[in-house]
Amino acid sequence: MSVAVPERYVALAGRMADVARPIVARHFRTRVAVLDKQDTSPVTIADRDAESAMRALITAEAPDHGVWGEEHGQERLDAKWVWVLDPIDGTKAFITGMPIFGTLIALLHRGVPVLGVIDQPILGERWLGVAGRPSSFNGREIAVRPCPALDDAYMYSTAPIMFPGDLETRHAGLCRSVKLFRWGGDCYGYGLLASGHVDLVVEASLKLHDFAALVPVIEGAGGLITDWAGKRLDIASDGTVLAAGDRATHAAAQAVLAGTASAGNHRRLG
């Protein structure tokens, strides 16, 4: 049974996206300083300021909620409701001037994502997913497209570095099985899947702030998003992600990733 997400929390998520958008946009394609975090991933003042602004809204309007932020840490993770914030998912795209990054805002209920926002500040595009209702793109209802055959599927993954060791071999097998495979996209690829333009997004090495917001958006558009073993994503997930618009394609892709189906030869169209 899906959780009823209070409308005031949906409205709060929208205000958080609204406050983050101009902060991120102000620094886009400027000579913003780029720092390397301990894990060598880049961060900018746009990431940090946008998250600070969103956290300030949570403190003001839902002080009993927990927060899991990529840039400013974790608070009250034992709370029933926990917000998960990634102010710029795709910082490498952001610092190189490519508008395919996004602000990700998720709300967990007892560790399970029940609300998600993907906001692209430069293009003015926003996907919203809430448990128990259809997902939307800029306020209009959206749906995934049918694609029951794996060899007809269009697939995205962000970067080869996400697939260390055996994961690379399994991912390569799936790439050979689809009609079109492209690198790139970050969170934007998941929005395209929810809107019916892409059939698969397959990734690994993700953290909670990378995938939590994607779950309600994909599910509310009629798609399926799990880990590679087919388990629903939550706070304890292993970081692998398999998102599909069509459940038959999801099952076929999962079989290839598990090594229980043979990989074909994909046709790279672009």
N, C-alpha and C positions, 0 to 999 in steps of 0.2 A: 504494500500500500504506500502510495507516495505521500510525502509530508506536505501539509498545507503551509506554504510560505506566506507569512503575513505581508500584506500589500505595502506596509510601511518599510519593510526590508527591501522590497523590490524598488521602491522609490528612493531609498537610501543608496542602493547600488547605482541607480541612474545619476544621482547627485555626485557620487564619487567619480564616475566617469566624466561628468561635466566639469568637475574641478581639476581633474588631471589633464584633460585634453588641451587647454591653452598653455599649460606649463610645458608639456612635451612639445607642442607645436612651436612654441617660442624658440626652442633650442635646435629645431630640426634644420639641417643644412647650414649650420653656423660652425664656427671654429671652437666648438665646445671641448673642454678638456676631458680626456678619457683616462681613467685610472684602471688598473688591473687589480681585481680582488684576489684573495688567497688562492682561489681555484683557477686563476688566470683569466677568468671571464671579465669582460669590460663592464664598467659602470660610469655613468655621467651624473652631473648635477641634475639633469632632467629626471633620471630614474629616482634619485633620492628625494628631490623636492616634490615630485608627483606623489610618491608614496606617503610622504609626511602630510601632505594636504588631505589625502584620503583617510589616513589614520586619525587626523584631527576631527573629521566628520564622525567617525565611529565613536571616538571618545565623547563627543558632544551628544550624539543621538542614541548610541547603544553601548554605554560604558560597561555593561556586564558581559558583552560579547568578547570572545577571544580574537586574536589577530595573528596571522602567520604571514609576514611580509618578507619578500626576497631581500630587501635592502636594510630594514631596520629591526629584524628579529621577530621573536615570538612572545606572545603574552596570553595568559589564561587559556591555554590549549585544552584544559579540562572543562571549559564551558560547553553548554549544549549547542550554542551557535558560534561558529568560528569563521571569520573572514580570511580569505587567502588572496593576497595582493601581489601582482607582478606588474609594476608600473610601466615597464617596457619589455615585453616579451619579443626578443629579436633585437637586442641592443647592437649587434654587429650590423644588422641591416640599417638601423637608425643612424649609426655613426658614419655609414658610407652613403647615406642619402637615399636609401631604397625604402619606399613607403609600404612595406609589407609587414612591419612590426605591429604590435598592438598592446593596449593596456588590458590586462586580464584581472577581472574581479570575480571572486567566487564566494559563496556562502555554504559552509558545511553544516549539516545537522547531524550531530553525534558521529562525525567523521565522514559523512557521505555528502558529496556535492549535490545541492538542491537548487542552486541559483548560479547562473554564470553570465558574464558580460565579456564580449570581445569588442573592444573599441579601437578603431583606426583613426587617430586624431587628424591626420593630414587629409585623408580622403573624406572625412566626415561620415564614416560608416560604423554602424553599431549592430551587433548581434546580441540578442537577449534570449536566454533560456531559463525557464522556471519550471520546476517539477509539477507535473499535472496539467500543463497547458502548452499550446503550440509555441514553438520558438518564432522569433521575429527578426527581421532585418530592417532597420530604420522604421520600426513601427508596423511593418507589413508582415503578415504570416508567411512563413517559408516552409519548404519541404524538400527532402532529399529526392533523388531521382532513382528509378528502378535500373538495376544493372545486374541481372542474375548470373551472367557469365564472366568469369575472371579475365578471360582473354579479350573482353570488351572494356575493361576497366581503365580509368585514368587515375593515376596514383602519384602522390607527393610524399617526399621525406625532406627534412630540412638540410642535413649535411652528413657526409660519410663518417665524420668523427663520432657521431652518435652511436655507432655500431661496432664496438670493440669485440675482438676475438670471434667466437662462434656466431655471435649475432650478425656479423658482417656476411658470413656465408649463407645464413638463413634468409637475410634480407635480400641478398643478391638473387637467390632462387626465386623469390617473389617478384622482383623486378623483371626477371625473364618471362614471367607468366602473364603479365598484364599487357594491355595494348599500348599504353603510353605511360612512361615514367619520367618524372622531372624532379631534380633537386631544387630545394628552396622553399620558401613559403612561411616558415615559422608558424605562428598561430593563424595567420591569414588563410592558410590552406584548409583549416578546419571550418572556417566560416564559409569558404567556397563549397565545401562538402555539404554543409547544412543547407546552403542555398541551391543545391542541385547541379553544380558545375563540375564537381570532382567526385570520384567513387570511393577512393581509399586514401587515407593518410596513415602512414606506418612509421613509428619512431621508437626510440629507446633512450636510455640514460636521462629521462626526464625526472624532474622533481615535482612535488605537490603543486607549487605555484605555477608550473608549466602546463599542467593538465586539468586542474580542478575546475576551472571555468568552462572548459570545453565540453565537459560531460553533459550538463543540462542543455546546452545549445544543440549538440548533436542528437541527444535523445528526444528533445522536444520537436525536432524536425523530422523525426521518424527513423533516425539512424541508430546505429549500435556502436558503442565505444567501450572497449575492454582492454585488459592487458593481453599479451600474446597467448596466454593460456585460456583466454575466454572469461576471466574473472572480472567482475565489475570494478571500476577504479574507485579507490577511496584513499584515506590518509595513510594506509599501510601498503599501498601498491608498490610493485617492484620497479616502476619507471618505464616499462615497455607499454606501448600504446598501439592498438589496432582499431582504427575508426573506419566505418563503412556506411554507405548510404543504404545498401541492400544487404539483408541478412544472409542471403545465399552467397554473395560475394565475400562477406565476412567469414563465413564458414569455410569457403574454399581457400581464402587467404590464410586463415588460421592453420589449415591442414598443411599448406606449403611451409609456413613458418615452423611448424612442429616436425617437419620432415616426413609426414605421412602421405604426402601427395607429390608427384613428380612435377618439376618446374618445366614450363614450356619456353618458347622463344618469343619475347615481347617485340613489338614493333615500335621503335622510337620515332615519334612523329615530330618532335621539336626539341 
